[in-house]
């Protein structure tokens, strides 16, 4: 079968390195941590081979490599400072189309030390007759090496700051639709990034539950509540055409057997969400007058002491079908629908577990909820049933705009206005002679052009539907010609996309396969001389916030920008 390394991701001392190719010794540089330079790495059906150079600054008296599934181990020669040597691990059981994901261990001794130093790496490779079949990393996705300028792993799970894992400090700010996000993991804090703290006093404070399956708050049905201030008033103007309220509930037996007219889950005067003594879910809001929308065909009180997902969405653009109520992911027909925008109550606070409203003639009207509440989310868009399912992982933790990704969590982009903007201009590319921009994407809808990663001026990577049939494209130079790929990217599937510039040519890759490009591969400039604003999920054709268009609809994970052409 011959040599056939398709994909290899190497991790040593928390540094990650990617290799690809279809020939013996792939001629890629790979830093193996401080002091080691791995120049070539290859795998075939019987062995692993690598060339290692010692740049540690001092001699190593012995160094060896082992792999658990290989019967042999490498030689243990000395490796002088500046010297490079070929190491081979034999007796390996790899076969055609074999996939392995395991550890490669190596140990070494310094000439001036009696201490044996040991390190390990995780690797994944696919052996398939030299044809590229797969691309990417092991279970943790990319890591940062000395060539990484920016790495967004999107593993924060919530909040508005997207951390740069490259250690270069190129953090970004996420702009989405999450207005309030409560996990109740031992505190009342808001995780949306909007800073609603949550307050209560003394005996009115709900207690916390912590178990193997569930965290949340317990409300006594008498006077427990948490106050979050003016949440809806933060939506400017104080009317909106779309809204979603999603939560998880477990009502207690006492309240189920002795129902009150209202059991308030959350509310800010109006809108509010509760359930009635007859077991119907009620969502109340205001346009010109108060509107009441009820669920039909269910009795919430029949299933007390069980956790349930409750969601309400409002979209004024849908006309007579604009309010939807969902229980455990299934739509329960709502009565009374309205087409006007929703108005929010002024001078009122959002409370969870109670409805604290002063009404003339009936002061301090309260409708307390008895039971447990967890994972409250409020969004300024109408979330679909499929999106609601994606917001909840297997442990029923609501991520909001953050959801399960290719590796860890990813960010969900709605195709309307969700995006990430680099703080300042983001990573500075001026003076670079080579570049790689890559990401994992999960497109949801085939709509026109959708930009993935852009830096108006130096580069952009986008999906182009319609005539181009869901293919990736890039600009190869500041206002230079377009380069369009030929491999279709399918909606509702993960795909790896990459653009490289090697100092002369631009190349596109999809799932590790180089595109047969349509357009000029020559870059306009030898080095990058301009530096535009970094955006993920949208494109700007002027300043950082002007000429906004072409928003991405789907999930994006593992965005990495590097200062050399990683893939050939």
C-alpha positions as CSV (number, residue, x, y, z in Angstrom):
1,X,0.0,0.0,0.0
2,X,2.9,2.4,0.5
3,X,3.0,5.5,2.7
4,X,-0.4,7.0,3.4
5,X,-0.6,9.7,6.0
6,X,-3.8,11.6,5.5
7,X,-4.4,13.6,8.7
8,X,-2.4,13.8,11.8
9,X,-2.9,16.1,14.8
10,X,0.0,16.1,17.2
11,X,-0.1,17.4,20.8
12,X,2.9,17.8,23.0
13,X,3.1,20.0,26.1
14,X,-0.3,21.5,25.3
15,X,0.9,22.5,21.8
16,X,-1.0,21.3,18.8
17,X,0.3,20.7,15.3
18,X,-1.4,19.7,12.1
19,X,0.1,17.6,9.2
20,X,-1.5,16.5,6.0
21,X,-0.5,15.0,2.7
22,X,-0.4,11.8,0.7
23,X,3.3,11.1,0.3
24,X,6.3,9.8,2.4
25,X,7.6,12.6,4.6
26,X,5.1,15.4,4.2
27,X,7.7,18.2,4.4
28,X,5.8,20.1,7.1
29,X,7.5,21.8,10.0
30,X,6.1,20.8,13.4
31,X,7.2,22.3,16.7
32,X,7.2,19.6,19.3
33,X,7.3,22.0,22.2
34,X,10.3,24.1,23.4
35,X,13.5,22.8,22.0
36,X,12.2,20.2,19.6
37,X,11.5,20.6,15.9
38,X,9.7,17.8,14.1
39,X,10.5,18.3,10.4
40,X,8.6,15.3,8.9
41,X,6.1,12.7,10.1
42,X,4.5,9.8,8.3
43,X,2.4,6.7,9.0
44,X,2.0,3.5,7.0
45,X,0.6,0.1,7.6
46,X,3.5,-1.1,9.7
47,X,5.3,1.9,11.2
48,X,5.5,5.5,12.4
49,X,8.4,7.6,11.2
50,X,9.5,11.1,12.2
51,X,12.5,13.3,11.8
52,X,13.4,15.3,15.0
53,X,15.8,18.2,15.4
54,X,17.2,19.2,18.7
55,X,17.1,23.0,19.1
56,X,17.0,22.8,22.9
57,X,20.4,24.6,23.3
58,X,22.1,21.5,24.9
59,X,22.8,17.9,24.1
60,X,20.3,15.1,24.8
61,X,22.0,11.9,25.9
62,X,19.1,9.7,24.7
63,X,15.7,10.1,23.2
64,X,13.1,7.4,22.2
65,X,9.5,7.2,21.0
66,X,6.9,4.5,21.7
67,X,3.3,3.8,20.6
68,X,1.1,1.5,22.7
69,X,-0.2,-0.6,19.7
70,X,3.2,-1.0,18.1
71,X,5.3,-3.9,19.1
72,X,8.6,-2.1,18.6
73,X,10.0,1.2,19.9
74,X,12.4,3.6,18.3
75,X,16.2,3.5,18.9
76,X,17.5,5.5,21.8
77,X,20.4,7.5,20.3
78,X,21.9,10.7,21.6
79,X,20.7,13.8,19.9
80,X,23.2,16.7,20.0
81,X,22.2,20.3,20.0
82,X,21.4,21.3,16.4
83,X,21.3,17.7,15.2
84,X,18.4,16.0,13.5
85,X,17.7,12.3,13.3
86,X,15.1,9.8,11.8
87,X,13.1,7.8,14.4
88,X,11.1,4.7,13.4
89,X,8.5,2.8,15.5
90,X,7.9,-0.6,14.0
91,X,5.5,-3.5,14.4
92,X,2.4,-1.3,14.1
93,X,-0.9,-3.0,13.3
94,X,-2.3,-0.2,11.1
95,X,-4.2,-1.4,8.0
96,X,-5.9,0.2,5.1
97,X,-8.8,2.5,6.2
98,X,-7.7,2.1,9.8
99,X,-8.4,5.0,12.1
100,X,-6.5,5.4,15.3
101,X,-6.8,8.0,18.1
102,X,-4.3,7.4,20.8
103,X,-1.1,8.5,22.5
104,X,2.5,8.7,21.2
105,X,4.9,8.8,24.1
106,X,8.5,10.0,24.1
107,X,11.1,10.3,26.8
108,X,14.5,12.0,26.8
109,X,17.6,12.5,29.0
110,X,19.8,15.5,29.0
111,X,23.6,14.9,29.0
112,X,23.9,17.0,32.2
113,X,21.0,15.5,34.0
114,X,20.1,12.1,35.4
115,X,16.4,12.9,35.3
116,X,14.4,11.2,32.6
117,X,11.9,13.6,31.0
118,X,8.7,12.1,29.6
119,X,6.0,13.6,27.5
120,X,3.0,12.4,25.5
121,X,1.0,13.4,22.5
122,X,-2.5,12.5,21.3
123,X,-2.8,11.8,17.6
124,X,-5.4,10.9,15.0
125,X,-4.7,9.6,11.6
126,X,-6.6,7.9,8.8
127,X,-4.8,5.5,6.5
128,X,-6.6,5.2,3.1
129,X,-4.3,4.6,0.1
130,X,-2.9,8.1,0.2
131,X,-6.3,9.8,-0.5
132,X,-7.4,12.6,1.8
133,X,-10.5,11.3,3.6
134,X,-10.7,13.2,6.8
135,X,-9.5,16.4,8.4
136,X,-9.3,17.8,11.9
137,X,-8.3,17.1,15.4
138,X,-8.8,14.6,18.2
139,X,-11.6,15.1,20.7
140,X,-10.4,18.6,21.8
141,X,-10.1,20.2,18.4
142,X,-7.2,22.6,17.6
143,X,-4.5,23.8,19.9
144,X,-2.1,26.7,19.6
145,X,1.4,26.4,18.3
146,X,4.1,29.0,17.6
147,X,2.5,29.8,14.2
148,X,-1.0,30.5,15.6
149,X,-2.0,34.1,15.5
150,X,-5.6,33.6,16.6
151,X,-7.6,30.6,17.9
152,X,-11.3,30.8,18.8
153,X,-12.4,27.5,20.2
154,X,-15.8,28.8,21.4
155,X,-15.7,26.7,24.5
156,X,-16.8,29.4,26.9
157,X,-20.4,28.1,26.8
158,X,-21.9,31.5,27.5
159,X,-21.2,35.2,27.8
160,X,-20.3,37.9,25.3
161,X,-16.4,37.6,25.3
162,X,-14.9,35.1,22.9
163,X,-11.4,34.2,24.2
164,X,-8.4,33.8,22.0
165,X,-6.6,30.5,22.9
166,X,-3.4,31.5,21.1
167,X,-2.1,33.5,24.0
168,X,-1.9,36.5,21.7
169,X,-4.8,38.3,23.3
170,X,-6.9,38.7,20.2
171,X,-10.2,38.3,22.0
172,X,-13.5,39.0,20.3
173,X,-16.9,40.3,21.3
174,X,-20.0,38.2,20.4
175,X,-23.2,40.1,19.4
176,X,-26.2,37.8,19.5
177,X,-29.8,37.7,20.6
178,X,-29.5,36.4,24.2
179,X,-30.9,39.0,26.6
180,X,-30.9,37.0,29.8
181,X,-29.5,33.5,30.5
182,X,-29.7,31.9,34.0
183,X,-28.1,28.6,34.9
184,X,-28.8,28.8,38.7
185,X,-25.6,26.8,39.3
186,X,-25.2,27.9,42.9
187,X,-25.9,31.5,42.1
188,X,-28.5,33.8,40.6
189,X,-26.1,35.4,38.0
190,X,-26.9,36.2,34.4
191,X,-24.6,34.5,31.9
192,X,-25.8,36.4,28.8
193,X,-23.0,39.0,29.1
194,X,-25.6,41.8,29.8
195,X,-24.8,41.9,33.5
196,X,-28.2,41.4,35.2
197,X,-27.1,40.3,38.6
198,X,-30.1,38.9,40.3
199,X,-31.0,39.9,43.9
200,X,-33.2,38.7,46.7
201,X,-33.4,39.3,50.4
202,X,-33.5,37.0,53.5
203,X,-36.3,34.5,53.6
204,X,-37.4,35.5,50.1
205,X,-34.3,33.9,48.5
206,X,-34.9,30.6,46.8
207,X,-32.6,27.7,47.8
208,X,-30.4,25.8,45.4
209,X,-30.5,22.2,44.4
210,X,-27.5,20.3,43.2
211,X,-27.7,16.8,42.0
212,X,-26.1,14.5,39.5
213,X,-28.7,15.3,36.9
214,X,-29.9,18.8,37.7
215,X,-29.0,22.2,39.2
216,X,-31.6,24.9,39.9
217,X,-33.6,26.9,42.4
218,X,-36.4,25.7,44.7
219,X,-39.3,28.2,45.3
220,X,-41.6,27.7,48.2
221,X,-44.8,29.0,46.5
222,X,-45.3,31.6,49.2
223,X,-42.8,34.5,48.9
224,X,-39.6,33.3,47.1
225,X,-38.4,35.2,44.1
226,X,-35.3,36.7,42.4
227,X,-35.3,40.2,41.0
228,X,-33.3,41.0,37.7
229,X,-34.2,44.6,37.2
230,X,-35.4,46.1,33.9
231,X,-34.5,43.3,31.4
232,X,-37.1,44.1,28.7
233,X,-36.5,47.8,28.9
234,X,-33.0,47.1,27.6
235,X,-34.5,46.3,24.3
236,X,-34.7,49.6,22.5
237,X,-37.2,50.8,21.4
238,X,-39.5,49.3,24.0
239,X,-41.3,47.3,21.4
240,X,-40.2,44.3,19.4
241,X,-41.4,42.1,16.6
242,X,-39.8,38.9,17.9
243,X,-39.2,37.3,21.3
244,X,-38.5,33.9,22.9
245,X,-38.8,32.9,26.5
246,X,-37.5,29.4,27.3
247,X,-37.2,27.7,30.7
248,X,-37.2,24.3,32.5
249,X,-39.7,23.7,35.3
250,X,-40.6,21.1,37.9
251,X,-43.7,22.2,39.9
252,X,-44.2,20.7,43.3
253,X,-47.0,18.3,44.4
254,X,-48.5,20.8,46.9
255,X,-49.1,23.4,44.3
256,X,-50.3,20.8,41.8
257,X,-53.0,19.5,44.2
258,X,-53.9,23.0,45.4
259,X,-53.5,25.2,42.3
260,X,-53.8,28.9,42.5
261,X,-55.3,31.1,39.8
262,X,-51.7,32.0,38.6
263,X,-48.4,30.4,39.3
264,X,-45.9,32.9,38.0
265,X,-42.7,31.5,36.4
266,X,-41.3,34.9,35.4
267,X,-42.5,38.3,34.3
268,X,-41.9,42.0,34.1
269,X,-45.4,43.2,34.6
270,X,-45.9,42.4,30.9
271,X,-44.9,40.2,29.3
272,X,-45.1,37.3,31.7
273,X,-45.2,33.5,31.7
274,X,-47.2,31.4,34.1
275,X,-49.6,28.5,34.3
276,X,-53.2,28.6,35.4
277,X,-55.2,26.6,38.0
278,X,-56.7,24.6,35.0
279,X,-53.2,23.5,33.9
280,X,-52.9,25.7,30.9
281,X,-49.7,27.7,30.1
282,X,-50.4,31.4,29.8
283,X,-48.3,34.0,28.1
284,X,-49.4,37.6,28.5
285,X,-48.1,40.6,26.7
286,X,-49.2,44.0,25.6
287,X,-49.5,45.8,22.3
288,X,-52.3,48.4,22.4
289,X,-54.0,46.4,25.2
290,X,-53.1,43.4,27.3
291,X,-53.2,40.1,25.3
292,X,-53.6,36.7,26.8
293,X,-52.4,33.6,24.9
294,X,-53.1,30.1,26.3
295,X,-52.0,26.6,25.4
296,X,-54.6,24.1,24.4
297,X,-55.0,20.4,25.0
298,X,-52.7,19.9,27.9
299,X,-52.9,20.0,31.7
300,X,-49.6,20.9,33.3
301,X,-50.8,19.7,36.7
302,X,-51.0,16.1,35.6
303,X,-47.2,15.8,35.4
304,X,-45.9,17.4,38.6
305,X,-42.6,16.5,40.1
306,X,-41.1,15.9,36.6
307,X,-38.9,18.3,34.7
308,X,-40.4,19.9,31.6
309,X,-39.2,22.4,29.0
310,X,-41.5,25.3,28.4
311,X,-41.0,27.8,25.6
312,X,-42.9,30.6,24.1
313,X,-42.0,32.4,20.8
314,X,-43.5,35.5,19.2
315,X,-43.0,36.7,15.6
316,X,-45.2,39.5,14.5
317,X,-44.2,38.8,10.8
318,X,-46.2,35.5,10.9
319,X,-49.6,37.2,11.0
320,X,-52.2,35.0,12.6
321,X,-49.7,32.3,13.6
322,X,-47.3,34.5,15.5
323,X,-47.4,33.1,19.0
324,X,-46.2,29.5,19.6
325,X,-46.1,27.6,22.9
326,X,-44.0,24.5,23.1
327,X,-44.0,21.9,25.9
328,X,-41.0,19.5,25.9
329,X,-40.2,20.5,22.4
330,X,-43.7,19.8,21.0
331,X,-45.9,22.7,19.9
332,X,-49.2,22.9,21.8
333,X,-51.7,25.0,19.9
334,X,-52.0,28.5,21.2
335,X,-55.2,30.5,21.1
336,X,-55.5,34.3,20.6
337,X,-52.8,35.5,18.2
338,X,-51.9,39.1,17.4
339,X,-49.9,40.9,14.7
340,X,-48.8,44.1,16.4
341,X,-45.3,44.5,17.9
342,X,-44.9,43.6,21.5
343,X,-44.6,46.4,24.0
344,X,-42.7,46.2,27.3
345,X,-43.7,47.5,30.6
346,X,-41.8,50.6,31.8
347,X,-40.7,51.1,35.4
348,X,-41.0,47.4,36.3
349,X,-38.5,44.7,37.1
350,X,-38.1,41.2,35.8
351,X,-38.7,38.6,38.5
352,X,-38.4,34.9,38.5
353,X,-40.8,32.9,40.6
354,X,-43.3,35.7,41.3
355,X,-45.2,38.6,39.7
356,X,-44.6,41.6,41.8
357,X,-47.0,44.3,40.4
358,X,-48.8,47.1,42.2
359,X,-52.3,47.4,40.8
360,X,-54.7,50.2,42.1
361,X,-57.1,48.6,44.5
362,X,-55.0,45.4,44.7
363,X,-51.5,46.5,45.9
364,X,-48.6,44.1,45.8
365,X,-50.4,41.5,43.7
366,X,-48.2,38.4,43.9
367,X,-48.6,35.0,42.2
368,X,-45.8,32.8,43.5
369,X,-44.5,29.7,41.8
370,X,-44.0,26.6,43.9
371,X,-41.4,24.1,42.6
372,X,-38.1,24.2,40.9
373,X,-36.8,26.3,38.0
374,X,-33.7,25.9,36.0
375,X,-32.2,27.3,32.8
376,X,-34.1,30.5,32.0
377,X,-33.4,32.1,28.6
378,X,-34.9,35.3,27.0
379,X,-34.0,36.0,23.4
380,X,-34.8,39.0,21.1
381,X,-35.6,36.7,18.2
382,X,-38.2,34.0,17.5
383,X,-36.3,30.8,18.1
384,X,-37.4,27.8,16.0
385,X,-38.3,24.4,17.5
386,X,-35.1,22.9,16.1
387,X,-33.1,25.7,17.6
388,X,-34.7,25.2,21.0
389,X,-33.6,21.5,20.8
390,X,-30.0,22.6,19.9
391,X,-29.9,25.0,22.8
392,X,-30.2,22.1,25.3
393,X,-27.4,19.6,25.6
394,X,-27.8,16.0,26.9
395,X,-27.8,17.3,30.4
396,X,-30.4,20.0,29.6
397,X,-28.0,22.9,30.0
398,X,-29.2,25.9,27.9
399,X,-26.4,27.5,25.9
400,X,-28.4,30.2,24.1
401,X,-26.2,31.3,21.2
402,X,-23.6,28.7,22.4
403,X,-24.4,25.1,21.5
404,X,-22.7,21.7,20.9
405,X,-19.9,22.1,18.4
406,X,-17.6,20.0,16.4
407,X,-15.3,20.0,19.4
408,X,-16.7,21.1,22.7
409,X,-19.1,24.0,22.1
410,X,-19.7,26.3,19.1
411,X,-21.5,29.5,18.4
412,X,-24.8,29.6,16.7
413,X,-25.4,32.4,14.2
414,X,-28.9,33.3,13.1
415,X,-28.2,34.7,9.6
416,X,-29.8,38.0,10.6
417,X,-27.4,39.9,12.9
418,X,-25.3,37.5,15.0
419,X,-21.6,38.0,14.6
420,X,-18.2,38.3,16.4
421,X,-16.1,41.4,16.1
422,X,-12.5,41.4,17.0
423,X,-11.5,43.8,19.7
424,X,-9.8,46.7,17.9
425,X,-9.0,45.3,14.5
426,X,-8.4,41.8,15.8
427,X,-5.2,40.0,14.7
428,X,-2.8,42.2,12.8
429,X,-1.7,40.7,9.5
430,X,0.5,43.5,8.1
431,X,3.8,42.3,6.9
432,X,2.9,38.7,6.7
433,X,4.1,36.8,3.7
434,X,2.0,33.6,4.3
435,X,-1.4,32.9,5.9
436,X,-3.9,30.2,6.8
437,X,-7.5,30.9,7.7
438,X,-9.7,28.0,8.7
439,X,-12.9,27.0,10.5
440,X,-15.4,24.2,11.1
441,X,-18.8,25.2,9.8
442,X,-22.3,23.7,10.0
443,X,-24.5,25.7,7.6
444,X,-28.3,25.5,8.2
445,X,-29.9,27.2,5.2
446,X,-28.8,27.7,1.6
447,X,-29.2,31.4,1.3
448,X,-27.2,33.5,-1.1
449,X,-23.7,34.6,0.2
450,X,-22.9,33.8,3.9
451,X,-19.6,35.1,5.2
452,X,-17.6,32.9,7.6
453,X,-14.4,34.7,8.5
454,X,-13.6,38.1,7.1
455,X,-11.0,40.9,7.5
456,X,-12.1,43.5,5.0
457,X,-9.1,44.1,2.9
458,X,-6.7,41.2,3.4
459,X,-9.1,38.3,3.0
460,X,-12.5,36.7,3.4
461,X,-14.0,33.2,3.4
462,X,-17.6,32.9,2.4
463,X,-20.2,30.4,1.3
464,X,-21.9,31.2,-2.0
465,X,-25.2,29.5,-2.7
466,X,-27.4,29.9,-5.7
467,X,-25.3,29.8,-8.9
468,X,-22.2,28.6,-7.0
469,X,-24.2,25.8,-5.3
470,X,-22.9,26.1,-1.7
471,X,-19.2,26.4,-2.5
472,X,-16.6,28.4,-0.6
473,X,-14.9,31.4,-2.1
474,X,-12.3,34.0,-1.1
475,X,-10.9,37.3,-2.2
476,X,-7.2,36.9,-3.1
477,X,-6.0,40.4,-2.3
478,X,-7.5,43.7,-1.3
479,X,-10.4,44.1,-3.7
480,X,-8.7,41.5,-5.8
481,X,-10.4,38.8,-7.9
482,X,-12.5,36.1,-6.4
483,X,-11.4,32.5,-6.1
484,X,-14.3,30.0,-6.0
485,X,-14.1,26.3,-5.1
486,X,-15.8,23.5,-6.8
487,X,-16.7,21.1,-3.9
488,X,-20.4,21.6,-2.7
489,X,-20.9,22.0,1.0
490,X,-24.0,20.3,2.3
491,X,-26.4,22.0,4.8
492,X,-26.8,20.4,8.2
493,X,-23.3,18.8,8.1
494,X,-20.0,19.8,9.6
495,X,-17.3,20.7,7.1
496,X,-13.8,22.0,7.5
497,X,-12.9,25.0,5.3
498,X,-9.5,26.6,4.9
499,X,-7.7,29.2,2.8
500,X,-4.0,29.3,2.5
501,X,-1.5,31.8,1.0
502,X,2.1,30.5,0.5
503,X,3.6,33.8,-0.6
504,X,2.6,33.3,-4.2
505,X,-0.7,31.5,-4.5
506,X,-4.0,31.2,-2.7
507,X,-5.5,27.8,-2.2
508,X,-8.9,26.6,-0.9
509,X,-9.5,23.3,1.0
510,X,-12.7,21.5,2.0
511,X,-12.4,18.6,4.5
512,X,-8.7,18.4,3.7
513,X,-9.1,18.2,0.0
514,X,-7.6,21.0,-2.2
515,X,-10.2,22.7,-4.4
516,X,-10.0,22.7,-8.1
517,X,-10.4,26.5,-8.0
518,X,-12.3,28.7,-10.4
519,X,-10.5,32.0,-10.8
520,X,-7.0,33.4,-10.4
521,X,-4.8,31.9,-7.7
522,X,-2.3,34.7,-7.8
523,X,-2.4,37.0,-4.8
524,X,-2.4,40.8,-5.5
525,X,0.3,41.7,-3.0
526,X,3.4,39.8,-1.9
527,X,2.8,40.8,1.7
528,X,-0.3,42.1,3.5
529,X,-0.1,45.9,3.6
530,X,-3.6,46.7,4.9
531,X,-5.4,45.6,8.1
532,X,-9.2,45.6,8.2
533,X,-11.6,44.7,10.9
534,X,-12.0,41.1,11.9
535,X,-15.5,39.7,11.7
536,X,-16.9,36.2,12.0
537,X,-20.4,35.5,10.7
538,X,-20.7,38.7,8.6
539,X,-19.0,41.0,6.2
540,X,-18.3,44.7,6.3
541,X,-17.4,46.6,3.2
542,X,-16.5,49.8,4.9
543,X,-15.5,50.4,8.5
544,X,-15.9,48.0,11.3
545,X,-19.7,48.5,11.5
546,X,-20.6,49.9,8.1
547,X,-21.9,48.1,5.0
548,X,-23.1,45.1,7.0
549,X,-24.4,42.2,5.0
550,X,-24.2,38.5,4.2
551,X,-24.7,37.1,7.8
552,X,-24.0,33.4,8.4
553,X,-26.8,31.0,9.3
554,X,-25.5,28.0,11.2
555,X,-22.8,27.0,13.6
556,X,-19.1,27.9,13.5
557,X,-16.4,26.3,15.6
558,X,-12.6,26.2,15.8
559,X,-11.6,29.4,13.9
560,X,-7.8,29.5,13.5
561,X,-5.5,32.0,11.8
562,X,-1.9,31.2,11.3
563,X,1.2,32.9,9.9
564,X,2.1,30.3,7.3
565,X,0.4,28.0,4.8
566,X,-0.5,24.9,6.9
567,X,-1.9,22.9,4.0
568,X,-0.4,22.1,0.6
